[in-house]
Amino acid sequence: MSVGGVGPTIVNTAMTLARSKTLDQFGAKMLSNALDAQETAGAGLVKMIDSAAMERSVTPYIGGNFDASV
């Protein structure tokens, strides 16, 4: 039996805190997944740049310049 409505207030506060903690954990996990995806994409980009640099070192006269006329 609660006195003056204190019991429901404590229960509501505890539920709000538990919900907030769950949402914080979910947000941290989603941020971690996004960071991993960006790291993978960055590694792929570095690999592409490195392979292009290697190709230019083998055939420096091909693909280094682009001439466009309309």
N, C-alpha and C positions, 0 to 999 in steps of 0.2 A: 504494500500500500504506500503510495507516494504522498508526501506532505507538500501542499502548495504547488503541485505540478513540477517539482524538481526532477522526478524520475523520468518523465518523457523528455525533458530538456537534455538530460545527460545521455539518454539513449539516442536522441537525434544528433547530438554533437558527436557521439562515438561513430554513428553511421556516416556522418558527413566526413569525418577524418579518415575512416576506412576507405570510403569512395575516392577521396582526394589522393590517398596513398596509391590506390590501384591505378588511377588515371596518370599519376606521376610515373609509375613504373612502366605503364604502357607507352607513354610519351618518350621515355628514355630508350626503350627498346626500338621504337620506330626511328628515333634519331640515330641509333646505332646502326640499324639496317640501311638507312640512307647514307650514312658515312661509309659503310662498307661498299655500297654500290658506287659511290663517287670515287673511292679508292681504286676499285676495279676498272672503272672507266678511264681514270687518269693513267693507270698502268698500261692500258691498251693504247692510249694516245701516245705515250712515250715510246712504246714499241713500234708504232707506225712511223713516228718521226725518226727513230733510229734506223729503221729499215729503209726509209727514203734517203737518209744521209749515206747509208752504205751503198745504195744504188747509184747515187751521184758520184761517189768515189770511184766506182767501177767504170761508169760511163759519164764523165763530167760534161761531155759535149751534147748530151741528149737531155732535154727536158728542163734545162736551167733557165731558158729564156722563153718568153711567150710574146709573139708578135701578132697583134690583131689590127686588122684594117677593115673598114666597112665601106 
